[in-house]
Amino acid sequence: MNISRTMNIVEVVPRANHVLYIRMDDGQAGLVDITPFLESEAFFALKNPEEFQRVRNGQYFIEWPCGADLSADTLRARWLPVEVEV
C-alpha cells in the first residue's frame, strides 16, 4: 500500500518582487516567484505589494485575503531550492 504524506508548510515569508520564501516540514526550502500567476483574475489584487505581504500560512496551502491560494504541492513544483534560513 502506497501512503503519500502531505507536505506541510512551516514558514512563508513574502519578499520583494512577488517572491515567497517557503520552508516545508521536511526541512527543505525554496523561493517561489508568483509573478506568472498575477495575470489570473484571482491573483490581480496581489499586484499591490501591500496585499501580497498579507499572505497567510494554511499549512498545506497559502492564501491571501483576496481569495487567491496556492497548494504546498504547487509551491514545491515551482520553487527554486535554497538553503534553509536561520
Backbone hydrogen bonds, N-H to C=O, Kabsch-Sander energy under -0.5 kcal/mol:
donor,donor_aa,acceptor,acceptor_aa,energy
3,I,1,M,-0.7
4,S,2,N,-0.7
9,I,59,Q,-5.4
10,V,8,N,-0.5
10,V,23,R,-3.0
11,E,23,R,-1.8
13,V,21,Y,-2.5
15,R,19,V,-3.3
18,H,15,R,-0.6
19,V,16,A,-0.8
20,L,32,V,-2.6
21,Y,13,V,-2.8
22,I,20,L,-0.6
22,I,30,G,-3.0
23,R,11,E,-2.4
24,M,28,Q,-3.0
25,D,8,N,-2.3
27,G,24,M,-1.6
29,A,82,V,-0.6
30,G,22,I,-2.4
31,L,80,L,-2.1
32,V,20,L,-2.5
34,I,18,H,-2.8
34,I,32,V,-0.7
37,F,34,I,-1.8
38,L,34,I,-0.7
38,L,35,T,-1.4
39,E,36,P,-0.5
40,S,37,F,-2.2
43,F,40,S,-2.0
44,F,40,S,-0.6
44,F,41,E,-1.0
46,L,43,F,-1.8
47,K,44,F,-2.1
48,N,45,A,-1.5
51,E,48,N,-0.6
52,F,48,N,-2.3
53,Q,49,P,-1.8
54,R,51,E,-1.4
55,V,52,F,-0.9
56,R,63,E,-2.9
58,G,56,R,-0.6
58,G,61,F,-2.8
60,Y,58,G,-1.7
62,I,70,L,-2.5
63,E,56,R,-2.1
64,W,68,A,-2.2
67,G,64,W,-2.3
70,L,62,I,-2.0
72,A,60,Y,-2.4
75,L,71,S,-2.4
76,R,72,A,-2.6
77,A,73,D,-2.2
78,R,74,T,-1.2
78,R,75,L,-0.5
79,W,75,L,-0.8
79,W,76,R,-0.5
80,L,31,L,-2.5
82,V,29,A,-2.1
